[in-house]
Amino acid sequence: MTDGVPAFPMTRRCPFDPPAELGELQRDEPVSRVKLWNGSTPWLVTRFEDVRTVLRDPRVSADSDRPGYPHQSAASAARRNRVKSFINMDGAEHAAQRKLLTGDFLVKKMEALRPAIQKIVDDLIDDLLAGPNPADLVPSFALPVPSLVICELLGVPYEDRAFFQDITKVMIAMDATPEEAVKATDELLAYLSRLVERKAVAPGDDVLSRLAVSQLGTMTAEQIAGMGQLLLVAGHETTANMIALGTVALLENPAQLDLVRDGDPELLRSAVEELLRYLNITHSGRRRVAVEDFELGGQTIHAGDGIIGASDVANRDDSVFDSPDELDVTRGARHHVAFGYGVHQCLGQTLARVELQVVYGTLYRRIPSLRLAVPVEELKFKHDMLVYGVHSLPVTW
């Protein structure tokens, strides 16, 4: 608390729950000022319907170049100044770039990947069972599943995974310096730019090849690489953390784990939505800036004011979800805001859902005795990362 304004982000006490202070603000001051790393005081929006209003309102901008935009850190600001992805654009500019990718992430196409994802999951479980016991589930399973899938989809060689996974850690580290963040961004952009240029000459059946063939000339190789960077980083890091953190949550809730282990496809779909609602790995909020004055939650938000939509606590709003702090995989939670809301809603959400349905429907069934190899209190959670999860997950069976 500084000058009566609470610092943001706040500290979690329970590894699965948003910070308790957010619940108090949601109850008492649903739209209130918070103080960021640079001393700025954007509005924090905590109620479910208010967050959805912010994310769909044309008076609110996602443009990270606008003055007042509430960057997560100095490193994040420097990285976005270096390369700006379409999720930080508005209007026609956002729509044009998103449209280039929409066809690659259609529900029908993502569902068609289910057999291939199932084989990836089964093969990795085979390797896990044949390897050492205990094992760390993050490098042996949680990280490889989405990395293999997104590499195949984009056309990125999987053998380069150590490079882009290490780069990603720097890019999403909350304590990275601006220099470190820009260096990591430049290295990944250079790698992907070379890949785009090669694919323009010898294209394959993948997203980067299609963009290289259709867009080079209209866009530069680096601009295409910037789109690829967003998809590559988000495509493996977010799902990997949901796999690992979801596993911890289920192991700590045995009755819910039993339902998932024995569940049919409909139950698995419900379980994925509930875990997305309950865990909220994008825990630093949806960042926006007002372009016009408007009223929200009894407050006047002025043009140029930063806004943070706290989707983690919005998904615990008891006016929308009964007993929101309980994990209930039979709950109908499809309307959560874990993937955002409105025109900037996550492009890859269907792919993430299919991956998680396959993982949660296979891992605990094939390894029914799976359990933590250390007490949950000894796990190191990713409070230091923009994407929340666990750094490692020792398990045994």
C-alpha positions in Angstrom: 0.0 0.0 0.0 1.4 3.4 -1.1 -0.4 6.6 -0.4 -3.5 4.6 0.2 -3.2 2.8 -3.2 -2.4 -0.9 -3.1 0.5 -2.2 -5.1 -0.3 -4.5 -8.0 0.2 -7.4 -8.6 -0.5 -8.8 -5.2 0.8 -12.0 -3.6 -1.1 -15.3 -3.7 -1.3 -17.1 -0.4 -3.0 -20.3 -1.8 -1.3 -21.5 -5.0 -4.7 -22.0 -6.7 -6.5 -18.8 -5.6 -6.1 -15.2 -6.6 -4.7 -12.9 -3.9 -7.2 -12.4 -1.1 -7.0 -8.6 -1.5 -8.6 -9.0 -5.0 -11.6 -10.7 -3.5 -11.9 -7.8 -1.0 -11.7 -5.2 -3.7 -14.3 -7.1 -5.8 -16.7 -7.0 -2.8 -16.0 -3.4 -1.6 -14.3 -1.4 -4.4 -14.8 -3.3 -7.7 -13.3 -0.5 -9.8 -10.3 1.1 -7.9 -6.9 2.4 -8.4 -3.7 0.3 -8.0 -0.1 1.2 -8.2 2.3 -0.5 -10.7 6.0 -1.0 -10.9 6.5 2.5 -12.6 4.3 4.4 -10.1 1.4 4.7 -12.5 -2.1 4.1 -11.0 -4.4 2.4 -13.5 -7.9 1.2 -12.7 -8.3 -2.4 -11.5 -11.6 -3.9 -12.6 -12.5 -7.0 -10.6 -16.2 -8.0 -11.2 -17.1 -10.4 -14.0 -19.5 -8.3 -15.9 -17.3 -5.2 -15.5 -14.3 -7.1 -16.9 -16.4 -8.2 -19.9 -17.5 -4.6 -20.4 -14.0 -3.4 -20.5 -12.9 -6.1 -23.0 -15.7 -5.4 -25.5 -16.1 -1.6 -25.1 -14.9 0.4 -28.2 -14.0 3.2 -25.8 -11.2 1.0 -24.5 -8.0 0.2 -26.5 -5.6 -2.7 -26.5 -3.0 -0.6 -28.2 0.2 -0.9 -26.2 1.7 2.2 -27.9 -0.9 4.5 -26.4 0.1 6.7 -23.4 -1.3 5.4 -20.2 -1.2 1.7 -21.3 -0.4 -0.3 -18.1 2.6 -2.5 -19.0 3.4 -5.4 -16.7 7.0 -4.4 -16.3 9.8 -2.4 -17.9 10.9 -5.5 -19.7 7.4 -6.0 -21.1 7.2 -2.4 -22.3 10.6 -2.7 -24.0 9.6 -6.0 -25.7 6.4 -4.5 -27.0 8.2 -1.5 -28.3 10.5 -3.8 -30.2 7.7 -5.9 -31.8 4.0 -5.3 -31.5 1.6 -8.3 -32.1 -2.0 -8.0 -33.3 -3.3 -8.6 -29.8 -2.0 -5.1 -28.9 -3.7 -3.5 -32.0 -7.2 -2.1 -32.5 -9.8 -1.9 -35.2 -8.9 -2.6 -38.8 -5.2 -3.1 -38.0 -6.1 -5.9 -35.5 -8.8 -7.4 -37.7 -6.5 -7.6 -40.8 -3.7 -9.4 -39.0 -6.0 -11.7 -37.1 -7.9 -12.6 -40.3 -4.6 -13.9 -41.8 -4.6 -16.6 -39.1 -8.3 -17.3 -38.4 -8.6 -20.0 -41.0 -5.7 -21.9 -39.4 -7.5 -22.1 -36.0 -11.0 -23.0 -37.1 -12.8 -25.4 -34.7 -13.1 -28.1 -37.4 -9.3 -27.9 -38.1 -8.4 -28.1 -34.4 -10.8 -31.0 -33.9 -9.1 -32.8 -36.8 -5.8 -32.6 -34.9 -7.3 -34.7 -32.0 -5.9 -38.1 -33.2 -2.4 -36.6 -33.7 -2.5 -35.0 -30.3 -3.7 -38.3 -28.8 -0.7 -40.1 -30.3 1.7 -37.4 -29.0 0.2 -37.8 -25.5 0.3 -41.6 -25.6 3.8 -41.7 -26.8 5.0 -39.3 -24.1 3.2 -41.3 -21.4 4.9 -44.5 -22.8 8.3 -42.7 -22.4 7.4 -41.5 -19.0 6.4 -45.0 -17.7 9.6 -46.4 -19.2 11.8 -43.8 -17.6 12.9 -43.0 -14.1 10.4 -42.9 -11.2 9.9 -40.3 -9.7 10.0 -38.0 -12.7 9.5 -34.3 -13.3 6.3 -34.0 -15.2 7.1 -30.5 -16.6 10.0 -31.4 -19.0 8.9 -35.0 -19.5 5.3 -34.4 -20.4 3.6 -31.0 -19.8 6.0 -29.0 -21.9 6.6 -31.4 -24.8 2.9 -31.9 -25.5 2.0 -28.4 -26.6 5.5 -27.8 -28.0 5.2 -30.7 -30.4 1.7 -29.6 -31.4 2.6 -25.9 -32.1 5.8 -26.8 -33.8 3.9 -29.1 -36.2 1.2 -26.5 -36.8 3.6 -23.6 -37.4 6.3 -25.5 -39.2 9.0 -24.8 -36.5 11.6 -27.7 -36.2 10.9 -29.4 -32.8 14.6 -30.1 -32.5 15.0 -26.4 -31.8 12.8 -26.5 -28.8 15.5 -25.9 -26.2 16.3 -22.6 -27.9 12.8 -21.3 -28.1 11.8 -22.6 -24.7 14.8 -20.9 -23.0 14.0 -17.7 -24.9 10.4 -17.8 -23.8 11.4 -18.0 -20.1 13.3 -14.7 -20.5 10.5 -13.1 -22.4 7.8 -13.8 -19.7 10.1 -13.4 -16.6 8.7 -10.5 -14.5 12.2 -9.8 -13.2 13.9 -9.7 -16.6 15.6 -6.4 -17.5 14.5 -4.4 -20.6 17.9 -5.3 -22.2 17.4 -9.0 -21.5 13.8 -8.9 -22.9 14.8 -7.1 -26.1 17.8 -9.4 -26.6 15.6 -12.5 -26.3 13.0 -11.0 -28.6 15.6 -10.1 -31.2 17.0 -13.6 -31.1 13.6 -15.3 -31.6 12.6 -12.8 -34.3 15.9 -13.4 -36.2 15.4 -17.2 -35.9 11.8 -17.1 -37.2 12.7 -14.5 -39.9 15.3 -16.9 -41.3 12.7 -19.7 -41.2 10.1 -17.6 -43.0 12.6 -16.8 -45.7 13.5 -20.5 -46.2 9.8 -21.4 -46.3 9.2 -18.8 -49.0 11.5 -20.8 -51.2 10.6 -24.3 -50.1 7.2 -24.2 -48.4 5.6 -26.9 -46.4 2.1 -27.6 -45.1 2.2 -25.2 -42.2 1.2 -21.8 -41.0 4.5 -20.0 -41.5 4.9 -21.5 -45.0 1.4 -20.2 -46.0 2.1 -16.8 -44.6 5.6 -16.7 -46.3 4.1 -17.6 -49.7 1.0 -15.3 -49.5 2.3 -12.3 -47.6 6.0 -11.7 -48.3 6.2 -8.5 -50.2 3.1 -7.2 -48.5 4.7 -7.9 -45.1 8.4 -8.2 -44.2 9.9 -11.5 -43.0 10.2 -9.9 -39.6 6.6 -8.9 -39.5 5.5 -12.5 -40.3 8.1 -13.7 -37.7 6.4 -11.4 -35.2 3.1 -13.2 -35.7 4.9 -16.5 -35.5 6.5 -15.4 -32.3 3.2 -14.7 -30.6 1.8 -18.1 -31.7 4.9 -20.1 -30.7 5.3 -18.5 -27.3 1.7 -18.5 -26.4 1.1 -21.9 -28.1 3.4 -23.9 -25.8 3.9 -21.9 -22.6 0.2 -21.4 -21.6 -0.9 -24.9 -22.3 2.1 -26.4 -20.6 1.3 -24.5 -17.5 -2.3 -25.6 -17.6 -1.3 -29.2 -17.9 1.1 -29.1 -14.9 -1.0 -26.8 -12.7 -4.2 -28.6 -13.5 -2.5 -31.8 -12.5 -1.5 -30.4 -9.1 -5.0 -29.1 -8.5 -6.6 -32.4 -9.3 -4.1 -34.4 -7.2 -5.0 -32.1 -4.3 -8.7 -32.7 -5.0 -9.0 -36.5 -5.2 -12.8 -36.7 -5.7 -12.5 -34.3 -8.6 -9.6 -36.4 -10.0 -11.8 -39.5 -9.8 -14.5 -37.8 -11.9 -12.0 -36.7 -14.5 -10.3 -40.1 -14.6 -13.6 -41.9 -15.2 -15.2 -39.2 -17.3 -16.8 -39.3 -20.7 -16.0 -36.7 -23.4 -18.7 -34.4 -22.1 -17.4 -34.5 -18.5 -13.9 -33.9 -19.8 -15.0 -30.8 -21.7 -16.6 -29.5 -18.6 -13.5 -30.3 -16.5 -11.3 -28.3 -18.9 -13.5 -25.2 -18.7 -13.7 -25.5 -14.9 -9.9 -25.8 -14.5 -9.4 -22.8 -16.8 -11.8 -20.8 -14.7 -10.4 -22.0 -11.4 -6.7 -21.6 -12.1 -6.3 -18.6 -14.5 -2.7 -18.9 -15.5 -2.8 -15.4 -17.1 -2.7 -13.9 -13.7 -1.5 -10.3 -14.4 -4.8 -9.2 -15.9 -5.9 -8.0 -19.3 -4.3 -4.7 -20.0 -6.1 -1.8 -21.7 -6.3 2.0 -21.9 -9.3 4.3 -22.2 -9.7 6.4 -25.3 -12.9 8.2 -24.1 -14.4 9.1 -20.8 -17.0 6.6 -19.5 -18.5 5.4 -16.2 -17.9 2.0 -14.8 -18.7 0.6 -11.4 -19.5 4.1 -10.0 -16.2 5.5 -11.2 -15.4 8.0 -14.0 -12.6 6.5 -16.2 -11.0 9.2 -18.3 -9.3 9.0 -21.7 -5.7 8.0 -21.1 -6.4 6.1 -18.0 -4.9 2.6 -17.9 -7.2 -0.3 -17.1 -6.5 -3.8 -15.9 -9.3 -6.4 -16.1 -8.5 -8.9 -13.4 -9.8 -12.0 -15.1 -8.5 -14.3 -12.3 -10.8 -12.8 -9.6 -13.6 -12.1 -12.2 -13.7 -15.9 -12.6 -14.3 -16.2 -8.9 -17.3 -13.7 -8.8 -20.0 -15.3 -6.7 -22.7 -13.4 -8.6 -21.8 -15.5 -11.6 -20.4 -18.8 -10.2 -21.9 -20.6 -7.2 -19.2 -21.4 -4.6 -16.5 -20.0 -6.9 -13.6 -21.0 -4.7 -14.4 -24.7 -5.0 -13.1 -26.8 -7.9 -16.2 -28.5 -9.4 -15.5 -30.2 -12.7 -19.2 -30.8 -13.3 -19.9 -27.1 -13.2 -21.0 -25.3 -16.4 -18.1 -22.8 -16.6 -17.8 -22.3 -20.4 -18.6 -18.6 -20.0 -15.4 -17.9 -18.0 -13.0 -15.1 -19.2 -9.8 -17.1 -18.9 -9.4 -16.6 -22.7 -10.4 -13.0 -22.6 -13.6 -11.7 -24.2 -14.7 -9.8 -27.3 -12.7 -9.2 -30.5 -9.3 -9.9 -28.8 -10.4 -13.3 -27.3 -7.6 -15.8 -27.6 -7.2 -17.1 -31.2 -5.8 -20.4 -30.1 -8.5 -21.3 -27.5 -9.9 -24.2 -29.4 -6.5 -25.8 -29.9 -5.8 -25.4 -26.1 -9.2 -27.0 -25.3 -8.5 -30.0 -27.5 -5.0 -30.5 -26.1 -6.3 -30.2 -22.5 -9.2 -32.6 -23.1 -6.8 -35.2 -24.5 -4.3 -34.7 -21.7 -6.7 -34.8 -18.8 -8.6 -37.6 -20.4 -5.5 -39.8 -20.9 -2.8 -39.1 -18.2 -4.8 -40.0 -15.1 -6.5 -43.0 -16.8 -3.2 -44.5 -18.0 -1.4 -43.7 -14.7 -4.1 -44.1 -12.1 -1.6 -44.1 -9.2 0.0 -40.8 -10.2 0.7 -38.7 -7.2 3.0 -35.9 -6.0 6.5 -37.0 -5.1 7.0 -34.1 -2.7 4.5 -32.2 -0.5 2.6 -29.5 -2.4 4.2 -26.9 0.0 7.6 -27.7 -1.6 6.5 -27.0 -5.1 7.9 -23.8 -6.6 5.1 -21.9 -8.2 5.6 -19.3 -10.9 4.9 -16.1 -9.0 7.8 -14.6 -11.0 6.4 -15.2 -14.4 3.7 -13.5 -16.5 2.2 -17.0 -17.1 1.5 -18.8 -13.8 2.2 -22.5 -13.2 4.9 -24.6 -11.5 8.6 -24.6 -12.4 8.9 -28.3 -11.8 6.4 -31.1 -10.8 8.0 -34.2 -9.2 5.6 -37.1 -9.5 5.6 -40.8 -8.8 3.3 -43.7 -9.4 
